[in-house]
């Protein structure tokens, strides 16, 4: 299954490595969700990507956006990875690739190694895919794409009315 811009994002109900329950429906109407799949904790491009999201996290939170990282790594691996790199967003263990399959983040050469593809989805507040970034070797493509998509979504949102 290949998700495209405008498609309804598959729902999810998962528990992050820090014990928080994360459900797509809980963000509906409230936050944009950046759901990014990556092959492995503590590898060069995956670390660059995670640290890039860390560095823009406060800006994204200020734009009603949450980041969620997903890989096949265990909760304990995620906790160590998050602590080592001071990642402020949740990481989800998906060892059976159930969530990755729902989002089409499996297959290809990387799938033969038992890993998930590096693919990032920006899900708007209505639960629709607003951006898809798929590059195994360029963390920058994902980071720049997320910045641009979130900025576009924010510019399309109605401004809050001033209080009197």
C-alpha positions in Angstrom: 0.0 0.0 0.0 1.4 3.3 -1.0 0.0 6.3 0.8 -0.3 9.5 -1.1 -1.0 13.1 -0.2 -4.7 13.5 0.5 -5.2 9.8 1.7 -6.6 9.2 5.1 -3.8 8.1 7.4 -4.2 4.6 8.9 -5.1 4.8 12.5 -2.7 3.6 15.1 -2.8 2.8 18.8 0.7 2.1 20.1 2.8 2.5 23.3 6.0 4.5 23.1 9.3 3.4 24.7 8.6 5.8 27.6 5.2 4.1 28.3 2.9 6.7 26.7 -0.1 5.5 24.7 -0.2 7.2 21.3 -3.3 7.1 19.2 -3.8 9.0 16.0 -7.3 9.9 16.9 -6.1 11.7 20.0 -4.4 14.2 17.8 -7.3 14.8 15.4 -8.4 18.4 15.4 -5.5 19.3 17.7 -2.1 18.6 16.2 -0.2 17.8 13.0 1.6 14.5 13.4 5.0 13.8 11.9 5.2 10.0 11.9 8.7 8.9 10.7 9.9 5.4 10.1 13.6 4.7 10.2 15.7 1.6 9.9 17.8 1.4 13.1 18.8 3.3 16.3 22.4 4.6 16.5 23.2 4.4 12.8 24.6 7.3 10.9 21.7 8.6 8.8 19.1 7.6 11.5 21.0 9.5 14.1 21.3 12.5 11.9 17.6 12.4 11.2 16.6 12.0 14.8 18.9 14.8 15.9 17.5 17.0 13.1 14.0 16.5 14.4 15.3 17.1 17.9 16.8 20.4 16.8 13.5 21.6 15.2 11.2 20.1 17.9 10.5 23.3 19.8 9.6 25.1 16.6 7.3 22.3 15.5 5.6 22.1 18.9 5.0 25.8 18.7 3.1 25.0 15.4 0.9 22.4 17.0 3.0 19.5 15.7 4.1 16.2 17.4 6.9 14.0 16.1 6.8 10.2 16.6 9.7 8.0 15.5 9.2 4.3 14.6 11.7 1.5 14.1 12.0 -2.2 14.7 14.3 -1.6 17.7 13.3 -2.6 21.2 11.9 -0.2 23.8 15.2 -0.5 25.7 17.2 0.4 22.6 14.9 3.4 22.0 15.3 4.6 25.6 19.1 4.5 25.3 19.0 6.2 21.9 16.7 8.9 23.1 18.7 9.5 26.2 22.1 9.5 24.4 20.8 12.1 21.9 18.4 14.0 24.1 15.4 13.2 21.9 12.3 15.0 23.3 9.7 13.1 21.2 8.4 9.5 21.6 9.9 6.5 19.9 7.9 3.4 19.1 9.1 -0.2 18.9 7.6 -2.0 15.9 9.5 -5.3 15.9 6.9 -7.1 13.8 6.6 -4.2 11.4 2.8 -4.1 11.8 2.6 -0.3 11.9 5.3 0.0 9.1 3.2 -2.3 6.9 0.1 -0.2 7.4 2.0 2.9 6.2 3.9 1.1 3.4 7.3 1.5 5.1 8.4 -2.0 4.3 10.0 -3.7 1.3 12.8 -3.0 -1.0 16.4 -4.0 -0.4 16.2 -2.7 3.2 13.3 -5.1 3.8 15.5 -8.0 2.9 17.6 -7.0 5.9 14.5 -7.1 8.2 14.4 -3.3 8.6 11.9 -0.7 7.7 12.3 2.0 5.0 13.1 5.5 5.9 9.8 7.3 5.1 8.2 10.2 6.8 4.5 11.1 6.8 3.1 14.5 7.8 -0.5 14.0 8.9 -2.7 17.0 9.1 -5.1 17.8 11.9 -7.9 16.1 9.9 -6.0 12.8 9.8 -5.0 13.1 6.1 -1.6 12.7 4.7 -0.2 16.1 3.9 3.4 15.1 3.0 5.4 12.0 2.2 9.2 11.9 2.2 11.0 8.7 1.1 14.7 8.7 0.9 17.0 6.1 2.5 20.2 8.2 2.4 19.1 11.8 2.9 17.9 12.8 6.3 17.8 16.3 5.1 15.1 15.6 2.5 12.9 14.4 5.4 13.7 17.3 7.6 13.3 20.0 5.0 10.1 18.4 3.7 8.6 18.4 7.2 9.5 22.0 7.8 7.9 23.1 4.5 4.8 21.0 4.9 4.1 22.2 8.4 4.7 25.8 7.4 2.2 25.3 4.5 -0.4 23.7 6.8 0.0 26.5 9.3 -0.5 29.2 6.6 -3.7 27.4 5.5 -5.1 27.3 9.0 -7.5 30.1 10.0 -5.9 32.6 12.4 -7.4 32.6 15.8 -9.8 35.5 16.3 -8.6 38.2 18.6 -10.3 38.3 22.0 -12.1 41.4 23.0 
